[in-house]
Amino acid sequence: MKQLHVASNIALRVLERRLKPLGVNSSQYFFVLKLHDDPGVTQDQLVREDSRHQSNVNREISRLVDLGFVDKRQSTTDGRRYQLWLTEAGEDLYPKVKAALDAQEKVLSECLTAADGRVTQADFLAVLHRITQLDSK
């Protein structure tokens, strides 16, 4: 169990170093990806889809707005909701974030060599996917 904790912390630190030059962190990159793929999504939808607490989503979205990456507009159909879009700067950021995540996945996949070829990258990704499903059970 200790190895999982240590590995998780190190992987997160490495990811933070990849994202820092881009002006975002590991708490924010998800929103850049999501808003690129689903422009106009509401903050409520983000909370439901990412299993983060509402206050965390609100805080990170506010930071991304302040950084100029996200445009937050009140819904025309429901004044209590806000819809979110990437700004031009946010759209420019998207491929850089994607490249950083791809590089992170590649480095983590290369760690599979410790298993002497007994675990493929597809196996590794399948394990990660299963781990992400633990919270929904």
DSSP file with accessible surface (Angstrom, degrees, kcal/mol):
  #  RESIDUE AA STRUCTURE BP1 BP2  ACC     N-H-->O    O-->H-N    N-H-->O    O-->H-N    TCO  KAPPA ALPHA  PHI   PSI    X-CA   Y-CA   Z-CA
    1    1 A M     >        0   0  189      0, 0.0     4,-1.9     0, 0.0     5,-0.2   0.000 360.0 360.0 360.0 -37.5    0.0    0.0    0.0
    2    2 A K  H  >  +     0   0  159      1,-0.2     4,-2.8     2,-0.2     5,-0.2   0.896 360.0  55.3 -61.4 -39.2    2.9    2.4    0.8
    3    3 A Q  H  > S+     0   0  147      1,-0.2     4,-3.0     2,-0.2     5,-0.2   0.893 105.9  51.4 -62.3 -38.9    4.2    1.9   -2.8
    4    4 A L  H  > S+     0   0  110      2,-0.2     4,-2.6     1,-0.2    -1,-0.2   0.934 111.7  47.1 -63.0 -44.3    0.9    3.0   -4.3
    5    5 A H  H  X S+     0   0  117     -4,-1.9     4,-2.4     2,-0.2    -2,-0.2   0.943 115.4  44.6 -62.7 -47.3    0.8    6.1   -2.1
    6    6 A V  H  X S+     0   0   52     -4,-2.8     4,-2.5     2,-0.2     5,-0.2   0.936 114.5  48.7 -63.9 -46.2    4.4    7.0   -3.0
    7    7 A A  H  X S+     0   0   56     -4,-3.0     4,-2.7    -5,-0.2     5,-0.2   0.909 111.2  50.7 -61.6 -41.5    4.0    6.3   -6.7
    8    8 A S  H  X S+     0   0   68     -4,-2.6     4,-2.3    -5,-0.2    -1,-0.2   0.930 111.2  47.9 -62.6 -45.8    0.8    8.3   -6.8
    9    9 A N  H  X S+     0   0   59     -4,-2.4     4,-2.3     2,-0.2    -2,-0.2   0.912 113.8  46.7 -63.1 -42.0    2.5   11.3   -5.1
   10   10 A I  H  X S+     0   0   76     -4,-2.5     4,-2.6     2,-0.2     5,-0.2   0.929 111.2  51.0 -67.3 -44.3    5.5   11.2   -7.4
   11   11 A A  H  X S+     0   0   24     -4,-2.7     4,-2.4    -5,-0.2    -1,-0.2   0.906 111.3  49.4 -60.0 -39.6    3.3   10.8  -10.6
   12   12 A L  H  X S+     0   0   80     -4,-2.3     4,-2.7    -5,-0.2    -1,-0.2   0.913 110.1  50.2 -66.8 -41.4    1.3   13.9   -9.5
   13   13 A R  H  X S+     0   0  140     -4,-2.3     4,-2.1     2,-0.2    -2,-0.2   0.907 110.8  49.5 -62.8 -41.2    4.5   15.9   -8.8
   14   14 A V  H  X S+     0   0   32     -4,-2.6     4,-1.8     2,-0.2    -2,-0.2   0.931 111.6  49.0 -63.6 -43.1    5.8   15.0  -12.3
   15   15 A L  H  X S+     0   0   15     -4,-2.4     4,-2.2     1,-0.2     5,-0.2   0.921 108.1  54.0 -62.7 -42.4    2.5   16.0  -13.8
   16   16 A E  H  X S+     0   0   61     -4,-2.7     4,-2.4     1,-0.2    -1,-0.2   0.907 107.2  51.5 -58.4 -40.8    2.5   19.3  -11.9
   17   17 A R  H  < S+     0   0  162     -4,-2.1    -1,-0.2     1,-0.2    -2,-0.2   0.868 110.1  49.4 -65.4 -34.7    6.0   20.0  -13.4
   18   18 A R  H  < S+     0   0   73     -4,-1.8    -1,-0.2     1,-0.2    -2,-0.2   0.865 117.0  40.7 -69.1 -37.2    4.7   19.4  -16.9
   19   19 A L  H >X>S+     0   0    0     -4,-2.2     3,-1.6     1,-0.2     5,-1.3   0.771  95.3  79.6 -84.7 -26.9    1.7   21.6  -16.4
   20   20 A K  G ><5S+     0   0  168     -4,-2.4     3,-1.8     1,-0.3    -1,-0.2   0.886  89.6  53.3 -53.5 -46.3    3.3   24.5  -14.6
   21   21 A P  G 345S+     0   0  110      0, 0.0    -1,-0.3     0, 0.0    -2,-0.1   0.757 105.8  57.3 -62.6 -18.0    4.9   26.1  -17.7
   22   22 A L  G <45S-     0   0   40     -3,-1.6    -2,-0.2     2,-0.2     3,-0.1   0.568 116.0-114.9 -86.6 -11.9    1.4   26.1  -19.2
   23   23 A G  T <<5S+     0   0   40     -3,-1.8     2,-0.3    -4,-0.6    -3,-0.2   0.591  83.2  92.3  90.1   9.4   -0.1   28.1  -16.3
   24   24 A V      < -     0   0    6     -5,-1.3    -1,-0.3    -8,-0.1    -2,-0.2  -0.849  57.8-146.2-127.7 169.4   -2.4   25.4  -15.1
   25   25 A N    >>  -     0   0   41     -2,-0.3     4,-1.9    -3,-0.1     3,-1.7  -0.675  39.4 -85.7-127.4-176.1   -2.2   22.7  -12.5
   26   26 A S  T 34 S+     0   0   17      1,-0.3     4,-0.3    -2,-0.2   -10,-0.0   0.653 125.0  56.0 -69.7 -14.3   -3.4   19.2  -11.9
   27   27 A S  T 34 S+     0   0   46      1,-0.1    -1,-0.3     2,-0.1     4,-0.1   0.587 115.3  37.3 -87.3 -11.9   -6.6   20.5  -10.4
   28   28 A Q  T X> S+     0   0    8     -3,-1.7     4,-1.2     2,-0.1     3,-0.9   0.702  91.4  79.6-112.3 -26.5   -7.4   22.5  -13.5
   29   29 A Y  H 3X S+     0   0   60     -4,-1.9     4,-2.2     1,-0.3     3,-0.2   0.847  87.2  62.9 -59.5 -34.2   -6.4   20.6  -16.6
   30   30 A F  H 3> S+     0   0   45     -4,-0.3     4,-3.0     1,-0.2    -1,-0.3   0.902 101.7  52.0 -55.3 -40.9   -9.5   18.4  -16.5
   31   31 A F  H <> S+     0   0    0     -3,-0.9     4,-2.7     2,-0.2     5,-0.3   0.868 106.0  53.1 -68.2 -34.8  -11.7   21.5  -17.1
   32   32 A V  H  X S+     0   0    0     -4,-1.2     4,-1.6    -3,-0.2    -1,-0.2   0.945 113.5  44.0 -63.5 -45.1   -9.6   22.6  -20.1
   33   33 A L  H  X S+     0   0   32     -4,-2.2     4,-2.1     2,-0.2    -2,-0.2   0.936 115.8  47.2 -63.5 -47.2  -10.1   19.1  -21.6
   34   34 A K  H  X S+     0   0   43     -4,-3.0     4,-2.3     1,-0.2    -2,-0.2   0.910 112.0  48.3 -64.9 -43.1  -13.8   19.0  -20.7
   35   35 A L  H  < S+     0   0    0     -4,-2.7    51,-0.4     1,-0.2    -1,-0.2   0.817 110.2  53.3 -70.8 -27.8  -14.7   22.5  -22.0
   36   36 A H  H  < S+     0   0   61     -4,-1.6    -1,-0.2    -5,-0.3    -2,-0.2   0.925 117.3  37.4 -66.7 -44.0  -12.9   21.8  -25.2
   37   37 A D  H  < S+     0   0  108     -4,-2.1    -2,-0.2     1,-0.2    -1,-0.2   0.730 131.1  28.3 -80.2 -24.2  -14.9   18.6  -25.8
   38   38 A D  S >< S-     0   0   57     -4,-2.3     3,-1.5    -5,-0.2    -1,-0.2  -0.509  78.1-168.2-139.2  66.8  -18.2   20.0  -24.4
   39   39 A P  T 3  S+     0   0   72      0, 0.0    46,-0.2     0, 0.0    -3,-0.1  -0.282  74.3  27.1 -61.4 140.0  -18.4   23.8  -24.9
   40   40 A G  T 3  S+     0   0   10     44,-2.8    45,-0.2     1,-0.3    -5,-0.1   0.453  82.3 152.6  89.5   1.3  -21.3   25.4  -23.0
   41   41 A V  E <   -A   84   0A   2     -3,-1.5    43,-2.4    43,-0.5    -1,-0.3  -0.260  42.8-120.6 -61.3 150.4  -21.4   22.8  -20.2
   42   42 A T  E  >  -A   83   0A  16     41,-0.2     4,-1.8     1,-0.1    41,-0.2  -0.589  15.3-116.4 -91.7 160.5  -22.7   24.1  -16.9
   43   43 A Q  H  > S+     0   0   11     39,-1.4     4,-2.1     1,-0.2     5,-0.2   0.884 116.8  57.5 -60.9 -37.5  -20.7   24.1  -13.6
   44   44 A D  H  > S+     0   0   49     38,-0.2     4,-2.1     1,-0.2    -1,-0.2   0.901 104.5  51.2 -60.3 -41.3  -23.4   21.7  -12.2
   45   45 A Q  H  > S+     0   0   63      1,-0.2     4,-2.2     2,-0.2    -1,-0.2   0.899 107.5  53.4 -63.8 -38.2  -22.7   19.2  -15.0
   46   46 A L  H  X S+     0   0    0     -4,-1.8     4,-1.8     2,-0.2     6,-0.3   0.902 107.1  51.7 -62.3 -41.0  -19.0   19.4  -14.2
   47   47 A V  H  X>S+     0   0   29     -4,-2.1     4,-1.1     1,-0.2     5,-0.5   0.941 112.3  45.5 -61.8 -45.5  -19.6   18.5  -10.6
   48   48 A R  H  <5S+     0   0  170     -4,-2.1    -1,-0.2     1,-0.2    -2,-0.2   0.870 116.5  45.2 -66.0 -35.8  -21.7   15.5  -11.6
   49   49 A E  H  <5S+     0   0   95     -4,-2.2    -1,-0.2     1,-0.2    -2,-0.2   0.717 118.9  38.1 -84.1 -20.5  -19.2   14.3  -14.2
   50   50 A D  H  <5S-     0   0   30     -4,-1.8    -1,-0.2    -3,-0.2    -2,-0.2   0.468  92.7-131.4-113.2  -1.6  -16.0   14.7  -12.2
   51   51 A S  T  <5 +     0   0   90     -4,-1.1     2,-0.3     1,-0.2    -3,-0.1   0.802  60.8 136.4  53.1  32.6  -17.0   13.7   -8.6
   52   52 A R      < -     0   0   62     -5,-0.5    -1,-0.2    -6,-0.3    -2,-0.1  -0.755  63.6 -95.4-100.4 157.1  -15.4   16.8   -7.2
   53   53 A H    >>  -     0   0  124     -2,-0.3     4,-2.1     1,-0.1     3,-0.6  -0.416  32.3-117.9 -70.5 145.4  -17.1   18.9   -4.6
   54   54 A Q  H 3> S+     0   0   65      1,-0.3     4,-2.8     2,-0.2     5,-0.2   0.875 113.7  54.0 -51.2 -43.3  -19.0   21.9   -5.8
   55   55 A S  H 3> S+     0   0   56      1,-0.2     4,-2.3     2,-0.2    -1,-0.3   0.875 107.5  50.7 -66.0 -34.3  -16.7   24.4   -4.0
   56   56 A N  H <> S+     0   0   58     -3,-0.6     4,-2.4     2,-0.2     5,-0.2   0.912 111.8  47.2 -67.6 -42.0  -13.6   22.9   -5.6
   57   57 A V  H  X S+     0   0    0     -4,-2.1     4,-2.7     2,-0.2     5,-0.3   0.948 112.8  49.2 -63.3 -46.9  -15.1   23.1   -9.1
   58   58 A N  H  X S+     0   0   55     -4,-2.8     4,-2.4     1,-0.2    -2,-0.2   0.915 112.2  48.4 -58.7 -44.5  -16.2   26.7   -8.4
   59   59 A R  H  X S+     0   0  102     -4,-2.3     4,-2.1    -5,-0.2    -1,-0.2   0.939 114.1  44.4 -63.4 -46.6  -12.8   27.7   -7.2
   60   60 A E  H  X S+     0   0    8     -4,-2.4     4,-2.3     2,-0.2    -1,-0.2   0.895 113.3  50.4 -69.4 -38.3  -10.9   26.1  -10.1
   61   61 A I  H  X S+     0   0    0     -4,-2.7     4,-2.5    -5,-0.2    -1,-0.2   0.932 109.6  51.9 -63.7 -42.4  -13.3   27.6  -12.7
   62   62 A S  H  X S+     0   0   51     -4,-2.4     4,-2.7    -5,-0.3    -2,-0.2   0.910 109.8  49.3 -60.2 -40.5  -12.9   31.0  -11.1
   63   63 A R  H  X S+     0   0  109     -4,-2.1     4,-2.1     1,-0.2    -1,-0.2   0.913 110.4  49.7 -64.5 -42.6   -9.1   30.7  -11.3
   64   64 A L  H  <>S+     0   0    0     -4,-2.3     5,-2.4     2,-0.2     6,-1.2   0.859 110.7  50.6 -66.1 -33.7   -9.3   29.6  -15.0
   65   65 A V  H ><5S+     0   0   50     -4,-2.5     3,-1.4     4,-0.2    -2,-0.2   0.947 110.7  49.0 -64.9 -47.2  -11.6   32.6  -15.7
   66   66 A D  H 3<5S+     0   0  137     -4,-2.7    -2,-0.2     1,-0.3    -1,-0.2   0.843 108.9  53.2 -61.6 -33.3   -9.1   34.9  -13.9
   67   67 A L  T 3<5S-     0   0   89     -4,-2.1    -1,-0.3    -5,-0.2    -2,-0.2   0.572 117.1-115.8 -77.7 -10.2   -6.3   33.4  -16.0
   68   68 A G  T < 5S+     0   0   33     -3,-1.4    22,-0.4    -4,-0.4    21,-0.4   0.610  88.0 108.9  86.6  15.0   -8.2   34.2  -19.2
   69   69 A F  S   <S+     0   0   30     -5,-2.4    18,-2.0    20,-0.2     2,-0.4   0.689  72.9  46.7 -94.9 -20.4   -8.7   30.5  -20.2
   70   70 A V  E     -B   86   0A   4     -6,-1.2     2,-0.5    16,-0.3    16,-0.2  -0.969  62.3-151.7-130.2 140.1  -12.5   30.2  -19.5
   71   71 A D  E     -B   85   0A  58     14,-3.5    14,-2.2    -2,-0.4     2,-0.5  -0.948  15.7-162.7-107.7 123.9  -15.5   32.4  -20.3
   72   72 A K  E     +B   84   0A  71     -2,-0.5     2,-0.4    12,-0.2    12,-0.2  -0.946  12.7 177.0-113.5 118.5  -18.3   32.0  -17.7
   73   73 A R  E     -B   83   0A 119     10,-2.8    10,-3.4    -2,-0.5     2,-0.1  -0.973  33.4-111.4-126.5 141.1  -21.7   33.2  -18.8
   74   74 A Q  E     -B   82   0A 108     -2,-0.4     8,-0.3     8,-0.2     5,-0.1  -0.403  46.0-102.7 -65.7 137.6  -25.1   33.2  -17.1
   75   75 A S        -     0   0   12      6,-2.9     6,-0.1     3,-0.6    -1,-0.1  -0.338  17.8-142.7 -62.5 139.6  -27.5   30.8  -18.8
   76   76 A T  S    S+     0   0  137      1,-0.2     3,-0.2    -3,-0.1    -1,-0.1   0.708 102.0  41.4 -75.8 -18.7  -30.1   32.4  -21.0
   77   77 A T  S    S+     0   0  130      1,-0.3     2,-0.3     4,-0.0    -1,-0.2   0.665 125.2  28.2-101.7 -20.1  -32.7   29.9  -19.9
   78   78 A D    >   -     0   0   29      3,-0.2     3,-2.0     1,-0.1    -3,-0.6  -0.855  61.1-160.0-147.0 105.7  -31.9   29.6  -16.1
   79   79 A G  T 3  S+     0   0   43     -2,-0.3    -1,-0.1     1,-0.3    -3,-0.0   0.602  90.7  63.6 -62.9 -13.0  -30.4   32.5  -14.3
   80   80 A R  T 3  S+     0   0  199     -6,-0.1     2,-0.3     2,-0.0    -1,-0.3   0.600  96.0  70.7 -85.7 -11.5  -29.1   30.3  -11.5
   81   81 A R    <   -     0   0   85     -3,-2.0    -6,-2.9    -6,-0.1     2,-0.4  -0.786  65.2-151.3-110.0 152.6  -26.7   28.4  -13.9
   82   82 A Y  E     - B   0  74A  92     -2,-0.3   -39,-1.4    -8,-0.3     2,-0.3  -0.971   8.1-149.1-122.8 134.1  -23.5   29.4  -15.6
   83   83 A Q  E     -AB  42  73A  53    -10,-3.4   -10,-2.8    -2,-0.4     2,-0.4  -0.771  15.3-146.4 -99.9 150.1  -22.3   28.0  -18.9
   84   84 A L  E     +AB  41  72A   0    -43,-2.4   -44,-2.8    -2,-0.3   -43,-0.5  -0.933  19.3 171.4-125.6 138.9  -18.6   27.7  -19.6
   85   85 A W  E     - B   0  71A  62    -14,-2.2   -14,-3.5    -2,-0.4     2,-0.3  -0.975  36.0-109.6-136.3 153.0  -16.5   28.0  -22.7
   86   86 A L  E     - B   0  70A  16    -51,-0.4   -16,-0.3    -2,-0.3   -17,-0.1  -0.616  33.7-134.0 -76.1 141.2  -12.8   28.1  -23.4
   87   87 A T     >  -     0   0   38    -18,-2.0     4,-2.8    -2,-0.3     5,-0.2  -0.261  36.4 -90.6 -78.6 179.2  -11.6   31.4  -24.5
   88   88 A E  H  > S+     0   0  158      1,-0.2     4,-2.3     2,-0.2     5,-0.2   0.926 133.5  50.6 -58.7 -41.3   -9.2   31.7  -27.5
   89   89 A A  H  > S+     0   0   45    -21,-0.4     4,-1.6     1,-0.2    -1,-0.2   0.886 109.6  51.1 -63.9 -37.3   -6.4   31.4  -25.0
   90   90 A G  H  > S+     0   0    0    -22,-0.4     4,-1.6     2,-0.2    -2,-0.2   0.901 109.3  49.2 -65.8 -41.2   -8.0   28.3  -23.5
   91   91 A E  H  < S+     0   0   74     -4,-2.8    -2,-0.2     1,-0.2    -1,-0.2   0.887 110.6  51.0 -65.5 -36.9   -8.4   26.8  -27.0
   92   92 A D  H  X S+     0   0   91     -4,-2.3     4,-0.5    -5,-0.2    -1,-0.2   0.826 109.9  51.7 -66.3 -31.2   -4.7   27.5  -27.6
   93   93 A L  H >X S+     0   0    7     -4,-1.6     4,-2.3    -5,-0.2     3,-0.6   0.823  91.5  78.3 -73.4 -32.9   -3.9   25.9  -24.3
   94   94 A Y  H 3X S+     0   0   40     -4,-1.6     4,-2.8     1,-0.3     5,-0.2   0.882  92.9  45.7 -49.6 -54.0   -5.8   22.7  -25.0
   95   95 A P  H 3> S+     0   0   75      0, 0.0     4,-2.3     0, 0.0    -1,-0.3   0.855 112.9  52.7 -64.8 -26.4   -3.2   21.0  -27.4
   96   96 A K  H <X S+     0   0  117     -3,-0.6     4,-2.2    -4,-0.5    -2,-0.2   0.907 110.9  45.7 -71.8 -41.6   -0.4   21.8  -24.9
   97   97 A V  H  X S+     0   0    0     -4,-2.3     4,-2.6     2,-0.2     5,-0.2   0.933 112.9  51.2 -64.6 -44.3   -2.3   20.3  -22.0
   98   98 A K  H  X S+     0   0   82     -4,-2.8     4,-2.6    -5,-0.3    -2,-0.2   0.920 109.9  49.5 -59.9 -42.7   -3.1   17.2  -24.1
   99   99 A A  H  X S+     0   0   58     -4,-2.3     4,-2.5    -5,-0.2    -1,-0.2   0.898 110.0  51.1 -64.1 -40.4    0.6   16.9  -25.1
  100  100 A A  H  X S+     0   0   13     -4,-2.2     4,-2.2     2,-0.2    -2,-0.2   0.919 112.3  46.3 -63.1 -41.4    1.7   17.2  -21.4
  101  101 A L  H  X S+     0   0   31     -4,-2.6     4,-2.7     2,-0.2    -2,-0.2   0.896 111.2  51.7 -68.9 -38.8   -0.8   14.4  -20.5
  102  102 A D  H  X S+     0   0   77     -4,-2.6     4,-2.4    -5,-0.2    -2,-0.2   0.915 110.5  49.1 -62.5 -41.1    0.3   12.2  -23.4
  103  103 A A  H  X S+     0   0   35     -4,-2.5     4,-2.4     2,-0.2    -2,-0.2   0.906 110.9  50.4 -65.1 -39.6    3.9   12.6  -22.3
  104  104 A Q  H  X S+     0   0   14     -4,-2.2     4,-2.5     2,-0.2     5,-0.2   0.932 110.7  48.6 -63.9 -45.1    2.9   11.7  -18.7
  105  105 A E  H  X S+     0   0   79     -4,-2.7     4,-2.7     1,-0.2    -2,-0.2   0.909 110.6  52.1 -62.3 -39.4    1.1    8.6  -19.9
  106  106 A K  H  X S+     0   0  124     -4,-2.4     4,-2.2     2,-0.2    -2,-0.2   0.936 110.6  46.8 -63.2 -46.2    4.1    7.6  -22.0
  107  107 A V  H  X S+     0   0   59     -4,-2.4     4,-0.9     2,-0.2    -1,-0.2   0.922 113.9  47.8 -63.6 -42.5    6.5    7.9  -19.1
  108  108 A L  H >< S+     0   0   52     -4,-2.5     3,-0.7     1,-0.2     4,-0.3   0.909 110.9  51.6 -65.4 -38.6    4.1    6.0  -16.8
  109  109 A S  H >< S+     0   0   12     -4,-2.7     3,-1.9     1,-0.2    -1,-0.2   0.861 101.8  60.8 -65.5 -34.7    3.7    3.3  -19.4
  110  110 A E  H >< S+     0   0   97     -4,-2.2     3,-1.7     1,-0.3    -1,-0.2   0.770  90.1  70.7 -64.6 -21.8    7.5    3.0  -19.8
  111  111 A C  G X< S+     0   0   80     -4,-0.9     3,-1.8    -3,-0.7    -1,-0.3   0.691  78.1  80.3 -66.2 -15.2    7.5    2.0  -16.1
  112  112 A L  G X > +     0   0   27     -3,-1.9     3,-2.3     1,-0.3     5,-0.6   0.700  69.8  80.7 -65.6 -17.0    5.9   -1.2  -17.3
  113  113 A T  G X 5S+     0   0  108     -3,-1.7     3,-1.9     1,-0.3    -1,-0.3   0.778  77.6  71.6 -61.8 -20.7    9.4   -2.4  -18.3
  114  114 A A  G < 5S+     0   0   83     -3,-1.8    -1,-0.3     1,-0.3    -2,-0.2   0.739  91.2  58.9 -64.8 -18.3    9.8   -3.3  -14.6
  115  115 A A  G X 5S-     0   0   19     -3,-2.3     3,-1.9    -4,-0.2    -1,-0.3   0.263 112.3-121.9 -93.7  11.0    7.3   -6.1  -15.2
  116  116 A D  T < 5S-     0   0  128     -3,-1.9    -3,-0.1     1,-0.3    -2,-0.1   0.863  70.0 -53.3  51.8  41.4    9.7   -7.6  -17.9
  117  117 A G  T 3 <S+     0   0   64     -5,-0.6    -1,-0.3     2,-0.2    -4,-0.1   0.521 111.1 116.3  78.6   4.1    7.0   -7.4  -20.6
  118  118 A R  S <  S+     0   0  179     -3,-1.9     2,-0.5    -6,-0.2    -2,-0.1   0.665  73.0  51.9 -79.8 -14.7    4.4   -9.3  -18.6
  119  119 A V  S    S-     0   0   54     -7,-0.3    -2,-0.2     4,-0.0    -4,-0.1  -0.982  76.5-152.7-124.9 124.7    2.1   -6.2  -18.6
  120  120 A T     >  -     0   0   71     -2,-0.5     4,-2.5     1,-0.1     5,-0.2  -0.442  31.1-108.9 -87.8 167.7    1.3   -4.3  -21.8
  121  121 A Q  H  > S+     0   0   92      1,-0.2     4,-2.8     2,-0.2     5,-0.2   0.905 122.7  54.5 -61.5 -38.8    0.4   -0.7  -22.0
  122  122 A A  H  > S+     0   0   68      1,-0.2     4,-2.2     2,-0.2    -1,-0.2   0.905 107.9  49.3 -62.6 -39.4   -3.2   -1.7  -22.7
  123  123 A D  H  > S+     0   0   79      2,-0.2     4,-2.4     1,-0.2    -2,-0.2   0.925 110.9  50.3 -62.4 -44.4   -3.2   -3.8  -19.5
  124  124 A F  H  X S+     0   0   44     -4,-2.5     4,-2.5     1,-0.2    -2,-0.2   0.931 111.6  46.9 -60.7 -46.0   -1.8   -0.8  -17.6
  125  125 A L  H  X S+     0   0   61     -4,-2.8     4,-2.5     1,-0.2    -1,-0.2   0.877 110.2  53.8 -65.1 -36.1   -4.5    1.5  -19.0
  126  126 A A  H  X S+     0   0   53     -4,-2.2     4,-2.3    -5,-0.2    -1,-0.2   0.906 108.7  49.2 -64.6 -40.1   -7.2   -1.1  -18.2
  127  127 A V  H  X S+     0   0   81     -4,-2.4     4,-2.3     2,-0.2    -2,-0.2   0.938 111.1  49.4 -63.5 -45.8   -6.0   -1.2  -14.6
  128  128 A L  H  X S+     0   0   67     -4,-2.5     4,-2.1     1,-0.2    -2,-0.2   0.914 110.3  51.3 -59.6 -42.0   -6.0    2.6  -14.3
  129  129 A H  H  X S+     0   0  115     -4,-2.5     4,-1.0     1,-0.2    -1,-0.2   0.923 108.9  50.5 -61.8 -42.5   -9.6    2.6  -15.7
  130  130 A R  H >X S+     0   0  175     -4,-2.3     3,-0.5     1,-0.2     4,-0.5   0.897 107.6  53.9 -63.2 -38.1  -10.7    0.0  -13.2
  131  131 A I  H >< S+     0   0   85     -4,-2.3     3,-1.5     1,-0.2     4,-0.4   0.916 104.2  55.1 -62.3 -40.3   -9.2    2.1  -10.4
  132  132 A T  H 3< S+     0   0   89     -4,-2.1     3,-0.4     1,-0.3    -1,-0.2   0.768 103.9  56.6 -65.3 -22.0  -11.2    5.2  -11.6
  133  133 A Q  H X< S+     0   0   79     -4,-1.0     3,-1.2    -3,-0.5     4,-0.3   0.596  83.0  85.3 -83.9 -11.0  -14.3    3.1  -11.3
  134  134 A L  G X< S+     0   0  108     -3,-1.5     3,-1.2    -4,-0.5    -1,-0.2   0.857  84.6  56.6 -60.0 -35.4  -13.8    2.2   -7.6
  135  135 A D  G 3  S+     0   0  125     -3,-0.4    -1,-0.3    -4,-0.4    -2,-0.1   0.712 100.4  58.6 -70.8 -19.8  -15.4    5.5   -6.4
  136  136 A S  G <         0   0   89     -3,-1.2    -1,-0.2    -4,-0.2    -2,-0.2   0.477 360.0 360.0 -90.6  -1.5  -18.6    4.7   -8.3
  137  137 A K    <         0   0  180     -3,-1.2    -3,-0.0    -4,-0.3     0, 0.0  -0.511 360.0 360.0 -91.3 360.0  -19.2    1.4   -6.4
